[in-house]
C-alpha cells in the first residue's frame, strides 16, 4: 500500500471511531421517548427535555419563560410529537435544522429538507460560568449533639453556541461541623456583687446549755432545757472581689424550760405527855419532892413533794463585726466562709429559779443576769443572684457564749452554745 493510501485509511479509521463513540441516541433524529413534566414555564420544560435526552433545542429563554404549560406526560412518542404537544396552543412552532430543533414564533412546520452539506466545524471556545448556592440544613439532633450538614449546589454553564445552551448541575452534601448541645441555658443578667451593701436577715437557733446547780441536794433536782432562739438582724459593709467585711446589729431572744422537784420530810419522832403529878414531903428535912407520871406519842413520817415548771426568757441587743471570704464563685452563685464576734447587751430577763426555803422558787430579776456577754461564731454560707443588685443568702453558723449567763451569786451556772440557720437578702449599692 502506498503511503498516501495508508494515510487515507488511517483518517477514515479515526473518523469511524469518533462516529461510533457518539451516543446511539444522537444517530436517531426523531426517536421515541417517554417524557413527563409538572406544571411550569415552557423554557423549563425544554431544558428538562435537553437534560433527559440531550436534545439540542434552540430557543429564547426570555420569550418562553412567560408561557405556562400544564402538567404533561407521554410514553413512547417521537421527539417531534412531544415538541408539538408542548407548543400546542402557543404562537410558537419548531423546525429541525440538522441535529437541532429551532423554536420560533409564527413558523410553519415543514418536512425536513435533505441534510445540507456540512460546513467545516470551527472550534469555538466554550463560555464557562459558575453559580453556587449554599443551603444549611439540620438533619440530625440527639440529646446532646446537633449535626449540621451543608448542601452545596453548583450550576455550571458548560458550553454556549449561539442559542444552544448545555447546563450541568452538581449537588454535594458534606458534614460541615458538629456542635455539642449544652441543654437548657439560662441567660443570667449582669450581676453586681462588689461595693457597699446592706443585708437584713432573720435566724432560728438550736441552743444547748452547760448547766450546774449550786444548791443541788439529795432531796431535790433542777433541770433546764432549751426551747427556741430567734433573731432579727441587719448587716452592712463593703465587698471587694472575694473578701467582705462589715458590722451587724441584731435583736435575739432565747427561751428555755425551768423545772424543779423538791422533797420535804416531817414527823418520825415521839411526843411526851404528863398524865399525873404527885409529891412527897420529908418531915425530918422539910423537903418536898415532885414526881410525874409520863406517857409518849409517836408522830409518823410525812413526805411532801414540791414540783414547779416555768419558761424562762432572755432578750439581748447585739453589736458585732464580721468578715467573709468567697472560696467558690460563679457568675450567679458563690459560697463563702464567715467569722465574727458580737457584744450582747441584756434587754430583759424573766422566769424562775430555785431557793432554799418554801416555796423553793422565786422570780428572776434583770439584775441577776449578766448585763453584757461576749459571743463569737464561725459559719458557712451561700449567695444566689436574684436580680442585678440583690442576693438571697442562706447561712449556717455555730455560736458560743463566753462565760456564764447569770451572775456569780445566782443559784445555778448556765452557759450556752448554739447552731443557727440564717436567711438574708443582700443589696449592693
C-alpha positions in Angstrom: 0.0 0.0 0.0 1.3 3.4 -1.0 1.9 6.0 1.8 -0.9 8.2 0.5 -3.4 5.3 0.6 -2.2 4.3 4.1 -2.8 7.9 5.3 -6.3 8.0 3.9 -7.1 4.6 5.5 -5.9 5.9 9.0 -8.0 9.1 8.7 -11.1 7.0 7.7 -10.5 4.7 10.8 -10.2 7.7 13.1 -13.4 9.2 11.8 -15.2 5.9 12.2 -14.1 5.6 15.8 -15.3 9.2 16.5 -18.7 8.4 14.9 -19.1 5.2 16.9 -18.2 7.0 20.2 -21.2 9.3 20.0 -24.4 8.1 21.8 -26.6 5.9 19.7 -29.4 8.3 20.7 -27.8 11.1 18.6 -27.9 8.9 15.5 -31.7 8.9 15.5 -33.1 12.4 14.8 -36.7 11.6 15.8 -36.5 8.8 18.4 -39.4 7.5 20.6 -39.2 8.8 24.1 -41.1 8.9 27.4 -41.4 12.3 29.0 -43.2 13.9 31.9 -43.0 17.4 33.4 -45.0 19.2 36.2 -46.8 22.5 35.5 -44.1 25.0 34.7 -42.9 27.6 32.2 -42.1 26.4 28.7 -38.4 27.2 28.9 -38.1 24.9 32.0 -39.8 22.0 30.1 -37.5 22.4 27.1 -34.4 22.5 29.4 -35.7 19.3 31.1 -36.1 17.7 27.7 -32.4 18.5 27.0 -31.3 17.3 30.4 -33.1 13.9 30.0 -32.3 13.1 26.3 -29.6 15.7 25.3 -31.8 17.1 22.5 -30.3 20.3 21.1 -33.2 22.8 21.2 -32.6 26.4 20.4 -35.0 29.0 21.9 -35.1 32.4 23.5 -35.4 31.9 27.2 -36.6 35.5 27.8 -39.6 34.8 25.5 -40.6 31.3 26.6 -40.2 32.0 30.4 -43.6 33.9 30.3 -45.5 30.9 28.8 -47.0 28.5 31.3 -47.9 24.9 30.3 -49.9 22.3 32.3 -48.7 19.1 33.6 -47.6 16.8 30.7 -46.8 13.1 30.4 -46.4 10.7 27.5 -44.9 7.2 26.7 -43.1 6.2 23.6 -43.7 9.2 21.5 -41.4 10.7 18.9 -39.5 13.8 19.8 -41.3 15.9 17.2 -44.7 14.8 18.6 -43.6 15.7 22.1 -42.4 19.2 20.9 -45.7 19.7 19.1 -47.7 18.8 22.3 -45.6 21.2 24.4 -46.0 24.0 21.9 -49.7 23.4 21.3 -51.9 26.4 22.0 -48.9 28.8 21.7 -47.8 31.1 18.9 -44.6 29.1 18.6 -43.6 26.2 16.4 -40.4 24.3 15.7 -38.2 23.4 12.7 -35.5 20.8 12.6 -32.2 22.1 11.1 -29.6 19.4 11.0 -29.4 18.0 14.5 -31.1 20.9 16.2 -34.7 21.9 16.8 -35.2 25.7 16.5 -38.2 27.2 18.3 -39.6 30.3 16.5 -42.7 32.4 16.6 -45.3 32.0 13.7 -43.4 29.4 11.8 -45.0 26.7 9.6 -43.8 23.1 10.2 -42.2 21.7 7.0 -40.8 18.4 6.1 -37.2 18.0 6.9 -35.2 19.0 3.9 -32.3 16.9 2.9 -29.3 17.5 5.0 -27.3 20.3 3.6 -23.6 19.7 3.2 -21.8 20.1 6.5 -19.6 23.1 6.8 -16.2 22.6 8.4 -16.6 22.7 12.1 -14.8 25.8 13.5 -13.8 25.2 17.1 -15.5 27.6 19.5 -14.1 28.3 22.9 -16.8 27.4 25.5 -18.0 30.1 27.8 -17.9 28.8 31.3 -19.9 30.3 34.2 -20.2 29.1 37.8 -23.1 29.8 40.2 -23.0 28.5 43.8 -26.0 28.2 46.1 -25.4 27.1 49.7 -28.2 25.8 52.0 -27.7 24.8 55.6 -30.0 22.1 56.9 -30.1 20.5 60.4 -30.6 16.8 59.7 -29.8 15.1 62.9 -30.3 16.1 66.5 -29.7 13.8 69.6 -29.9 14.5 73.3 -26.6 16.4 73.4 -25.4 16.7 69.7 -26.6 18.7 66.7 -25.1 17.7 63.4 -25.4 20.3 60.7 -25.0 19.3 57.0 -24.0 21.7 54.2 -25.7 21.3 50.8 -23.8 23.0 48.0 -25.5 23.3 44.6 -23.1 24.1 41.8 -24.6 25.2 38.5 -22.1 25.3 35.6 -22.7 26.6 32.1 -20.6 24.2 30.2 -20.9 25.4 26.6 -22.8 28.1 24.8 -23.1 28.1 21.0 -25.3 30.9 19.7 -28.6 30.0 21.3 -27.7 26.4 22.2 -27.0 26.0 25.9 -25.8 23.0 27.8 -26.2 23.1 31.5 -24.8 20.7 34.1 -25.9 20.7 37.8 -23.9 19.1 40.6 -25.0 18.7 44.2 -22.7 17.9 47.1 -23.5 17.3 50.7 -20.9 17.2 53.4 -20.9 17.3 57.2 -19.5 20.7 58.0 -19.3 20.7 61.8 -20.7 19.1 64.9 -22.0 21.2 67.8 -22.4 19.8 71.3 -25.9 20.5 72.7 -25.5 22.2 76.1 -29.0 21.6 77.2 -31.1 24.3 79.0 -29.2 27.6 79.2 -30.3 30.4 81.4 -29.3 33.9 80.3 -28.4 35.5 83.6 -28.3 39.3 83.7 -25.2 41.1 84.5 -24.8 40.9 88.3 -23.2 43.3 90.7 -21.6 41.8 93.9 -19.0 44.4 94.8 -19.2 47.6 96.8 -21.2 48.8 99.7 -24.1 46.5 100.8 -26.8 46.0 103.4 -28.3 42.7 104.4 -31.5 42.3 106.5 -32.0 38.8 107.9 -33.8 36.5 110.3 -32.5 33.4 112.0 -33.6 30.4 114.1 -31.3 28.9 116.6 -31.0 25.5 118.3 -29.2 26.2 121.7 -27.5 23.8 124.0 -26.8 24.5 127.7 -24.0 23.7 130.0 -25.7 23.6 133.4 -24.5 23.3 137.0 -26.8 23.6 140.1 -25.0 25.2 143.1 -27.8 24.3 145.6 -28.5 20.7 144.4 -29.4 18.4 147.4 -30.3 14.7 147.6 -33.9 15.6 148.2 -34.3 17.8 145.1 -33.5 18.3 141.4 -33.4 21.3 139.0 -33.3 21.0 135.2 -33.2 23.4 132.3 -33.9 22.5 128.6 -33.7 24.9 125.6 -36.9 25.6 123.7 -36.1 28.1 120.9 -33.9 31.0 119.8 -34.9 33.7 117.3 -33.2 36.8 116.0 -33.7 39.7 113.6 -30.6 41.4 112.2 -29.2 44.0 109.9 -25.7 43.7 108.4 -23.8 46.3 106.5 -20.3 46.5 105.0 -18.1 46.6 101.9 -17.2 43.8 99.5 -14.2 43.7 97.2 -13.9 40.7 94.9 -13.9 37.7 97.2 -13.5 39.4 100.6 -16.1 41.4 102.5 -16.1 43.0 106.0 -18.9 44.7 107.9 -20.8 45.4 111.1 -24.0 43.9 112.4 -26.8 44.9 114.8 -29.4 42.3 115.9 -32.1 41.5 118.3 -32.2 38.0 119.6 -34.3 36.1 122.2 -33.7 32.8 123.9 -36.3 30.7 125.7 -35.7 27.6 127.9 -37.8 25.5 130.2 -37.1 25.6 134.0 -38.3 22.6 136.1 -38.0 22.0 139.9 -38.5 18.9 142.1 -38.1 19.2 145.9 -39.0 16.8 148.7 -39.6 17.8 152.3 -40.0 15.5 155.3 -41.8 15.9 158.8 -42.6 13.5 161.8 -40.8 10.3 162.7 -40.4 11.2 166.4 -42.2 10.8 169.8 -44.1 13.4 171.8 -44.2 13.1 175.7 -47.4 13.8 177.6 -47.8 14.3 181.5 -50.6 12.1 182.8 -50.3 12.9 186.6 -48.2 14.7 189.2 -47.6 13.8 192.9 -45.1 14.9 195.6 -43.6 13.6 198.8 -42.8 15.7 202.0 -40.0 14.6 204.2 -40.7 15.6 207.9 -37.1 15.3 209.0 -35.7 17.7 206.5 -38.8 19.5 205.5 -38.0 18.9 201.7 -40.7 18.2 199.1 -40.1 16.0 196.0 -42.3 16.1 193.0 -42.9 13.1 190.8 -44.6 13.0 187.3 -46.4 10.2 185.5 -45.4 10.5 181.8 -46.6 8.9 178.5 -45.3 9.3 174.9 -47.0 9.6 171.5 -45.2 8.7 168.1 -45.5 11.2 165.3 -45.3 9.4 161.9 -43.0 10.5 159.0 -44.6 12.7 156.3 -43.1 13.4 152.9 -44.1 16.4 150.7 -43.2 16.7 147.0 -42.9 20.3 145.6 -43.0 20.5 141.8 -42.7 23.6 139.7 -42.5 24.5 136.0 -41.8 27.8 134.2 -40.5 29.2 130.9 -37.5 31.5 131.2 -36.7 34.1 128.6 -33.6 36.3 127.9 -33.6 39.2 125.4 -30.5 40.9 124.0 -29.3 43.6 121.6 -26.1 42.6 119.9 -23.5 44.7 118.2 -20.8 42.9 116.2 -18.3 42.7 113.4 -17.7 40.0 110.8 -15.7 39.0 107.7 -16.4 36.6 104.9 -14.3 35.1 102.1 -15.7 33.5 98.8 -13.9 30.2 98.4 -16.0 29.2 95.4 -17.5 31.7 92.9 -19.5 31.5 89.7 -21.4 34.1 87.6 -24.7 33.7 89.6 -23.7 31.7 92.7 -21.0 31.8 95.4 -20.1 30.1 98.6 -18.2 31.6 101.5 -16.9 31.1 105.0 -17.7 33.6 107.7 -16.3 34.5 111.1 -17.5 37.2 113.6 -17.9 38.3 117.2 -20.7 40.2 119.0 -21.2 42.0 122.3 -24.7 41.4 123.6 -26.5 43.8 125.9 -29.2 42.4 128.1 -32.7 43.9 127.5 -34.8 41.8 129.7 -34.8 38.6 131.8 -37.9 36.7 133.1 -38.7 33.3 134.6 -37.9 31.4 137.8 -35.0 29.9 139.8 -34.8 27.7 142.9 -34.5 28.9 146.5 -33.6 27.1 149.8 -36.9 27.9 151.5 -40.5 27.3 150.7 -41.9 27.5 148.1 -38.4 26.7 146.8 -38.6 29.0 143.8 -38.5 32.7 143.0 -38.9 35.1 140.1 -35.7 36.1 138.2 -35.0 39.8 138.1 -33.0 41.6 135.4 -30.3 42.4 138.0 -29.5 38.6 138.4 -28.3 38.2 134.8 -25.0 39.5 133.5 -25.8 42.8 131.7 -23.2 42.2 129.0 -21.9 39.0 127.4 -19.5 38.2 124.6 -20.1 35.7 121.8 -18.1 34.5 118.8 -19.2 32.4 115.8 -18.0 30.7 112.6 -20.1 29.7 109.7 -20.7 28.6 106.1 -23.0 30.4 103.6 -24.0 30.7 100.0 -25.4 33.6 97.9 -27.8 33.2 94.9 -28.3 36.0 92.5 -31.9 37.2 92.3 -31.7 40.4 90.3 -28.9 42.7 89.2 -28.1 44.0 92.7 -29.8 41.5 95.0 -28.7 38.2 96.5 -30.5 35.6 98.5 -28.1 34.5 101.3 -28.7 31.4 103.5 -26.1 30.7 106.2 -25.4 28.1 109.0 -23.3 29.2 111.9 -22.0 27.8 115.2 -22.1 30.4 118.0 -20.7 30.2 121.6 -21.1 32.5 124.5 -18.1 33.2 126.7 -18.8 32.9 130.4 -22.0 32.3 132.4 -25.3 34.0 131.5 -26.2 34.8 135.2 -24.2 36.5 137.9 -21.8 34.7 140.2 -24.3 34.6 143.2 -27.1 33.0 141.1 -28.2 29.5 142.3 -27.1 27.8 139.1 -24.4 28.3 136.5 -25.7 28.4 132.9 -23.6 28.6 129.7 -24.8 28.5 126.1 -23.8 27.4 122.7 -26.0 27.3 119.6 -26.4 26.3 115.9 -28.2 28.9 113.9 -29.9 28.9 110.5 -30.0 32.3 108.9 -31.7 33.6 105.8 -31.0 37.1 104.4 -31.2 39.4 101.4 -28.1 41.4 100.4 -28.5 44.6 98.4 -25.5 46.2 96.7 -25.5 50.0 96.2 
